């Protein structure tokens, strides 16, 4: 038996995008010959494991397996809504699987035989992130003969969908997410190059350790970084990136600080298509509602009824909080990035009164993304609490 495995998408892949594995065999023996693929959840995060799949090889000895349907899991990602710590390893987000290959056939005695290669090593492991690519992005990568892993993980991109240069308030959340493509832990240097209002520049530096196979949340809000936003000469912008012994390994991402006073400030967090959590800062008008629904039952009137009795009885009632939030004026790049917010399956709004985040769903995704007035853009988002409160 000579079997070989190929994993075209690389060592880190998105579950929502097709994950394919190719097994090649140079020997077909016995009757009902099949090649086998075993999927094992190494960190026990995936249910129903191990899974054993089988397929018939083609004339070239190739058998293809689409395994993405076996890798979905529902979980609530960990993230900070307030910052405070620069880098945090979020090992609850990625799931690690290992792959083994084998063959089965029926021998001359009509007995089914099954043989496994017993693969071992990191080259047969894949880290799975919850997310996926838009069809256009997948097709573009196909045209360019590359994939998401090479572009983002090996290519050193932050796992964010907000555009570089986004505006934030001095007190707003700011986050960046990354993964390392290295097979060993790396001692990296986080840097933030900042510019003051008078044009003076400087750099904040902090050492961080990044482990292989883990995703990291970087809280890069001004308070966590210790940037001066209160003096007469405050920081107006800063660029964040990671270096390894002086060589940049994660791209630069720019934040511009908006010191304008707004009556309303709304913070929304969205689990993005790359398994990071993006913070959105909105400055427009906010309206709150509490729509409720109820079911009634008929009660027969009694001779003993008082003025407090009713014949229409509410048998069930449910309600949920609703926020109608205007984004405020945003750049066209920021408005376009709201597509990622709309497509997110897990969103939260920060309750400014309690400091807790509340899970919400977007209810008006069919509306136009923005309107233009004197080159200013805004969009009204309807967010409904992701609970059906019965009391």
C-alpha positions in Angstrom: 0.0 0.0 0.0 1.3 3.4 -1.0 -1.0 6.2 -0.1 -0.4 10.0 -0.1 -2.4 12.8 1.3 -2.7 16.4 0.0 -4.4 19.2 1.9 -4.7 22.1 -0.7 -6.0 24.8 1.6 -3.1 24.8 4.0 -2.6 24.3 7.8 -5.3 26.8 8.8 -8.7 26.8 7.1 -12.2 28.4 7.5 -15.0 25.9 8.1 -17.5 27.8 6.0 -15.3 27.5 2.9 -15.0 24.1 1.2 -12.2 22.1 2.9 -10.9 19.4 0.5 -8.5 16.6 1.0 -7.0 14.4 -1.7 -5.8 10.9 -1.2 -3.8 9.2 -3.9 -3.2 5.4 -4.1 -0.9 3.5 -6.4 -2.4 0.1 -5.7 -6.0 -1.1 -6.2 -6.5 -4.6 -4.9 -9.3 -7.0 -4.1 -13.0 -6.2 -4.6 -14.9 -3.1 -3.5 -11.7 -1.2 -3.1 -12.0 2.1 -1.2 -9.6 4.7 0.2 -10.3 5.8 3.8 -10.0 9.1 5.6 -10.2 9.4 9.4 -10.9 12.8 11.0 -10.0 13.1 14.7 -10.7 16.1 16.9 -7.4 16.5 18.7 -8.8 19.0 21.3 -12.3 17.4 21.6 -14.0 20.6 20.5 -15.9 18.9 17.6 -18.8 16.5 18.2 -19.2 13.2 16.5 -15.5 12.4 16.2 -13.8 10.5 14.9 -15.4 10.4 11.5 -14.3 7.8 8.9 -15.1 8.6 5.3 -14.5 6.4 2.2 -14.4 7.0 -1.5 -13.6 5.2 -4.8 -10.4 6.4 -6.4 -10.5 7.6 -10.1 -8.4 6.3 -13.0 -5.4 8.3 -11.7 -5.7 6.8 -8.2 -7.1 10.1 -6.7 -10.0 10.3 -4.3 -11.3 13.7 -3.1 -13.1 14.3 0.2 -15.0 17.5 1.2 -14.8 17.5 5.1 -16.1 20.9 5.9 -19.6 19.6 6.7 -18.2 17.6 9.6 -16.4 20.5 11.3 -19.1 23.0 12.3 -19.6 23.8 15.9 -21.6 26.5 17.8 -19.7 28.3 20.5 -19.6 31.9 21.8 -16.1 33.3 21.3 -14.2 34.9 24.2 -13.3 38.5 23.8 -12.9 41.6 25.9 -15.4 44.5 25.7 -13.3 46.9 27.7 -9.6 46.2 26.9 -7.0 46.5 29.6 -4.6 43.7 28.4 -2.7 44.1 25.2 -2.5 40.4 23.9 -4.7 37.5 25.0 -4.6 34.0 23.7 -8.1 32.9 22.7 -7.6 29.1 22.5 -11.3 28.5 22.6 -11.7 29.8 19.0 -9.6 27.4 16.9 -10.3 23.7 16.7 -7.5 21.2 15.8 -8.1 18.1 13.7 -5.8 15.4 12.6 -6.1 13.2 9.5 -5.2 9.6 8.9 -5.5 7.7 5.6 -6.1 4.0 4.8 -7.7 1.6 2.4 -10.3 -1.2 2.5 -11.2 -4.1 0.2 -12.7 -7.5 0.2 -10.1 -10.3 -0.2 -10.3 -13.6 -2.0 -12.0 -15.1 1.1 -14.7 -12.5 1.0 -13.4 -10.9 4.1 -13.2 -7.2 4.4 -9.7 -5.9 5.0 -8.8 -2.5 6.4 -5.4 -1.0 6.7 -4.3 2.4 8.0 -1.1 4.4 7.4 -0.9 5.6 11.0 0.1 9.2 10.0 1.7 11.3 12.7 3.0 14.8 12.8 1.9 18.4 12.4 1.8 18.1 8.6 -1.3 16.0 8.9 -3.1 18.4 11.2 -5.4 21.3 10.3 -6.5 24.2 12.5 -10.2 25.0 11.8 -11.6 28.5 12.3 -15.3 29.3 12.2 -16.0 31.6 9.3 -15.7 31.5 5.5 -15.1 33.5 2.3 -17.5 35.3 0.0 -17.8 33.6 -3.4 -16.0 36.4 -5.2 -13.0 36.1 -2.8 -12.8 32.3 -3.3 -12.9 32.7 -7.1 -10.3 35.5 -6.9 -7.9 33.2 -5.0 -8.5 30.4 -7.5 -7.6 32.8 -10.4 -4.4 33.8 -8.5 -3.6 30.2 -7.6 -3.4 30.9 -3.9 -5.7 30.5 -0.9 -6.8 32.2 2.3 -4.1 30.6 4.4 -1.3 31.9 2.3 -2.8 35.3 2.0 -3.7 35.9 5.6 -1.7 33.6 7.9 1.5 33.2 6.0 1.1 36.6 4.4 0.9 38.3 7.9 -2.5 40.0 7.8 -4.6 40.9 10.8 -7.8 38.8 11.0 -10.0 41.9 10.8 -12.6 43.1 8.3 -12.6 46.8 9.2 -10.5 49.0 6.9 -7.2 50.4 8.0 -7.6 54.0 8.8 -10.9 53.6 10.7 -11.9 56.4 13.1 -12.4 55.6 16.8 -13.2 57.7 19.8 -10.5 58.1 22.5 -12.5 55.8 24.7 -13.8 53.3 22.1 -12.7 49.7 21.8 -10.1 48.9 19.2 -9.1 45.3 18.4 -6.8 43.4 16.1 -6.5 39.6 15.8 -3.8 37.4 14.4 -2.4 33.9 14.1 1.2 32.8 13.5 2.1 30.4 10.7 5.2 29.2 12.6 5.4 25.7 14.0 6.9 26.9 17.3 6.2 29.7 19.7 7.6 33.1 18.7 8.8 36.0 20.8 7.5 39.0 18.9 7.5 42.7 19.4 4.2 44.7 19.2 4.7 48.3 18.0 2.4 51.2 17.8 3.8 54.2 15.9 1.8 57.3 17.0 1.6 60.9 15.8 0.7 63.8 18.1 -1.4 66.8 17.1 1.6 68.9 16.5 3.2 66.3 14.2 5.6 64.8 16.8 6.0 61.0 16.5 6.8 58.2 18.8 6.6 54.4 19.2 5.1 52.2 21.9 6.8 48.8 22.2 5.8 45.7 24.1 7.1 42.1 23.9 4.5 39.3 23.2 4.7 35.6 22.8 2.6 33.9 20.2 2.0 30.2 20.3 1.4 28.1 17.2 -2.1 27.2 16.3 -3.7 29.9 18.6 -5.5 33.0 17.7 -4.7 36.2 19.6 -6.8 39.2 20.5 -4.9 42.5 20.7 -6.7 45.3 22.6 -5.2 48.3 20.9 -7.5 51.1 22.3 -5.7 54.2 23.5 -6.2 53.4 27.2 -4.6 49.9 26.9 -1.7 51.3 24.9 -1.2 54.2 27.3 -1.6 56.8 24.5 -2.2 60.4 25.6 -5.7 61.5 24.6 -6.3 64.1 27.3 -3.6 66.8 26.9 -3.6 69.8 24.7 -1.3 67.9 22.3 -3.0 64.5 22.1 -2.4 61.5 19.8 -4.3 61.9 16.6 -3.3 58.6 14.8 -1.3 55.4 15.4 -0.2 52.3 13.4 -0.1 48.9 15.0 2.1 46.0 13.7 4.2 43.0 14.9 7.9 42.4 14.4 10.2 39.4 14.7 13.8 40.5 15.5 13.3 43.7 13.6 11.4 42.2 10.6 7.7 43.1 10.3 5.6 39.9 10.3 2.1 41.4 10.7 1.0 44.3 8.5 0.5 47.8 9.7 -3.1 48.9 10.7 -3.9 52.5 11.3 -6.4 54.0 13.7 -7.4 57.7 13.5 -8.8 59.2 16.8 -11.9 61.4 16.4 -12.1 64.0 19.2 -15.5 65.3 18.0 -18.2 65.4 20.7 -21.2 63.2 19.9 -24.4 63.0 21.9 -24.6 59.3 21.2 -21.8 56.7 21.1 -22.7 53.1 20.4 -20.3 50.1 20.4 -21.2 47.0 18.5 -19.0 43.8 18.4 -19.3 41.3 15.5 -17.7 37.9 15.2 -16.2 38.2 11.7 -15.6 35.7 8.8 -12.0 35.1 9.9 -12.8 34.2 13.6 -11.9 37.6 15.0 -14.3 40.0 16.8 -14.5 43.5 15.1 -15.6 46.5 17.2 -17.8 49.0 15.4 -18.2 52.5 16.8 -21.4 54.4 15.8 -22.1 58.1 16.5 -25.6 58.7 15.1 -28.9 59.0 16.8 -30.2 56.0 18.8 -33.8 55.0 19.4 -34.8 52.1 21.7 -38.0 50.1 21.5 -39.4 47.1 23.4 -41.7 45.2 21.0 -43.8 42.6 22.7 -46.2 39.9 21.5 -48.9 38.0 23.4 -51.5 35.3 23.1 -54.9 35.4 24.8 -57.4 32.9 26.0 -61.1 33.4 26.7 -62.3 33.1 30.3 -65.9 32.5 31.2 -67.4 35.3 33.3 -68.4 34.4 36.8 -71.1 35.8 39.1 -68.5 36.5 41.7 -66.3 38.6 39.3 -65.1 42.0 40.6 -63.9 45.0 38.7 -60.4 43.5 38.7 -61.5 40.3 36.8 -61.0 39.9 33.1 -62.5 37.6 30.5 -59.6 38.1 28.0 -56.6 36.4 29.7 -53.0 36.7 28.5 -51.8 33.2 28.3 -48.3 33.9 27.0 -46.2 37.0 26.3 -42.7 37.6 24.9 -40.6 40.6 24.2 -37.2 41.8 23.3 -35.2 45.0 23.4 -34.6 46.8 20.1 -32.0 49.5 19.2 -32.3 51.6 16.0 -28.8 52.9 15.6 -27.5 55.4 13.0 -23.9 54.8 12.1 -23.2 58.5 12.0 -21.1 59.9 9.0 -18.5 57.4 7.9 -16.0 57.1 5.1 -17.2 55.1 2.1 -14.7 52.4 3.0 -16.2 52.1 6.5 -19.7 51.9 5.1 -18.7 49.2 2.7 -17.2 47.3 5.6 -20.6 47.1 7.2 -21.3 44.2 4.8 -19.2 42.1 7.2 -21.2 43.3 10.1 -24.5 42.3 8.3 -23.1 38.9 7.5 -21.9 38.2 11.0 -23.8 35.4 12.8 -22.9 36.6 16.3 -23.2 40.2 17.3 -23.3 42.1 20.6 -24.2 45.7 21.6 -22.5 47.3 24.6 -25.0 48.3 27.2 -23.4 51.6 28.4 -25.4 51.5 31.6 -24.3 48.1 32.9 -21.1 47.6 30.9 -22.2 44.2 29.7 -22.6 43.1 26.1 -26.0 42.0 24.9 -26.4 39.5 22.0 -28.4 41.0 19.1 -29.5 40.3 15.5 -29.7 42.7 12.6 -33.3 43.1 11.4 -32.9 45.4 8.3 -30.1 43.9 6.3 -32.2 44.3 3.1 -31.9 48.1 3.1 -29.4 50.1 1.1 -25.9 50.3 2.6 -25.7 54.0 3.1 -27.0 57.2 1.7 -25.0 60.0 0.2 -25.4 63.7 1.2 -22.7 66.2 0.4 -20.2 63.3 0.3 -21.3 62.1 3.7 -22.5 58.5 4.3 -24.6 57.0 7.0 -26.7 53.9 7.5 -29.5 53.1 10.1 -29.2 49.6 11.7 -32.0 47.9 13.5 -30.6 45.6 16.3 -32.9 43.2 18.2 -32.0 41.4 21.3 -31.3 37.7 20.6 -33.6 36.5 23.3 -37.3 35.8 23.4 -38.0 37.0 26.9 -41.1 35.6 28.4 -41.2 37.6 31.6 
